[in-house]
């Protein structure tokens, strides 16, 4: 499937225009943006791969908690995003083949999402 890559788009502050997106057959990459949340991706159900890296203002990935399938996940170098928030996404995905969470923000206790 096709990839969707949003990279080094400094002026990009939100993803609301992607609100109808449900499936990305290839990789979805969000790299070097100014987005604070992934709001707008709440309808996304499946992706070939997810890479969210180098987004200095990103604070939440909660919009992806409804994601049901992803071939691999990398969440890294997002200093405002708590490790707990990223771990909750990994828990929500269940048996995703490869999940890597690296050098994000503050760590915290991470109970399973309800």
Backbone torsions as a table, in degrees:
resi	resn	phi	psi	omega
1	UNK	NA	171.0	-177.8
2	UNK	-78.4	150.1	176.3
3	UNK	-92.6	155.1	171.9
4	UNK	-126.5	114.0	-174.7
5	UNK	-124.0	121.1	174.4
6	UNK	-114.1	103.8	-173.2
7	UNK	-130.6	136.7	175.0
8	UNK	51.1	42.1	177.1
9	UNK	-104.0	79.1	-174.4
10	UNK	-54.9	-32.9	-178.2
11	UNK	-80.3	-11.0	-178.8
12	UNK	-71.5	114.4	-177.1
13	UNK	-114.0	-5.5	-179.2
14	UNK	-160.5	161.3	-177.7
15	UNK	-117.1	17.6	-175.4
16	UNK	-57.2	-30.2	-179.4
17	UNK	-69.3	-9.1	178.2
18	UNK	-98.2	16.7	-174.0
19	UNK	-58.7	-21.0	179.5
20	UNK	-94.6	-1.6	-177.0
21	UNK	-71.2	125.2	-179.8
22	UNK	-116.9	-33.0	-176.6
23	UNK	-139.8	135.8	168.6
24	UNK	-122.2	110.8	-175.3
25	UNK	-65.4	-30.9	177.9
26	UNK	-102.7	-139.4	-178.0
27	UNK	-90.7	143.4	168.5
28	UNK	-109.6	119.4	-178.3
29	UNK	-123.3	131.6	176.3
30	UNK	-124.4	104.8	-170.0
31	UNK	-129.8	124.4	173.1
32	UNK	63.3	41.8	177.9
33	UNK	-107.4	179.0	177.2
34	UNK	-107.9	15.6	-179.2
35	UNK	-64.4	144.8	178.5
36	UNK	-97.5	-30.2	179.6
37	UNK	-140.9	169.8	175.5
38	UNK	-101.3	19.6	175.7
39	UNK	-53.2	136.3	-174.1
40	UNK	110.9	-17.5	178.7
41	UNK	-105.0	15.0	-175.4
42	UNK	-63.7	-19.0	179.4
43	UNK	-93.0	-5.1	-178.4
44	UNK	-66.3	125.2	-176.4
45	UNK	-111.0	-30.2	-171.9
46	UNK	-151.0	139.5	174.1
47	UNK	-143.6	154.4	175.8
48	UNK	-69.2	-39.1	178.6
49	UNK	-159.4	154.7	178.2
50	UNK	-127.5	128.6	174.6
51	UNK	-134.2	116.0	178.3
52	UNK	-122.7	106.5	-170.0
53	UNK	-145.8	137.4	172.9
54	UNK	69.9	37.3	178.9
55	UNK	-108.6	95.1	-170.0
56	UNK	-63.4	-21.9	-178.3
57	UNK	-101.5	-5.3	-175.3
58	UNK	-64.7	124.7	-178.6
59	UNK	-117.4	-16.7	-175.0
60	UNK	-149.0	138.9	172.4
61	UNK	-118.3	15.8	-176.6
62	UNK	-55.1	-31.1	-179.3
63	UNK	-60.2	-20.7	-179.7
64	UNK	-93.4	3.1	-178.6
65	UNK	-64.0	-16.9	176.9
66	UNK	-88.7	-3.5	178.9
67	UNK	-60.9	132.1	-175.9
68	UNK	-105.1	-20.5	-177.5
69	UNK	-152.2	135.8	173.8
70	UNK	-153.8	131.0	-178.4
71	UNK	-64.6	-38.2	176.2
72	UNK	-155.3	158.6	-178.4
73	UNK	-137.8	129.8	171.6
74	UNK	-128.9	121.3	175.3
75	UNK	-125.0	112.1	-171.9
76	UNK	-149.8	150.8	173.0
77	UNK	56.9	44.2	175.4
78	UNK	-118.8	84.8	-167.5
79	UNK	-61.7	-23.3	179.3
80	UNK	-89.5	-8.9	-178.6
81	UNK	-89.9	123.0	178.8
82	UNK	-69.4	147.1	176.6
83	UNK	-58.0	-36.1	-180.0
84	UNK	-58.7	-43.8	-179.8
85	UNK	-61.2	-44.0	178.6
86	UNK	-65.8	-39.5	179.2
87	UNK	-65.4	-36.2	177.7
88	UNK	-62.5	-36.8	175.9
89	UNK	-63.7	-42.9	178.3
90	UNK	-61.4	-40.9	178.4
91	UNK	-64.4	-42.6	-179.5
92	UNK	-62.6	-32.1	-179.9
93	UNK	-77.8	-16.8	176.9
94	UNK	68.7	-116.3	-171.2
95	UNK	-92.2	45.1	175.6
96	UNK	-64.8	134.8	-175.5
97	UNK	-54.9	-43.4	-176.6
98	UNK	-142.0	118.6	176.4
99	UNK	-124.1	124.2	177.4
100	UNK	-125.3	128.3	177.6
101	UNK	-123.9	115.4	-172.0
102	UNK	-134.8	130.4	169.7
103	UNK	50.5	43.3	172.9
104	UNK	-89.2	-162.6	-174.8
105	UNK	-75.0	-151.0	-174.7
106	UNK	-57.7	138.0	176.2
107	UNK	-81.3	158.5	178.5
108	UNK	-158.9	167.0	174.8
109	UNK	-67.4	136.1	-172.6
110	UNK	-125.0	85.8	174.3
111	UNK	-71.3	155.9	178.9
112	UNK	-60.6	141.6	177.9
113	UNK	-65.4	149.9	179.7
114	UNK	-102.3	NA	NA
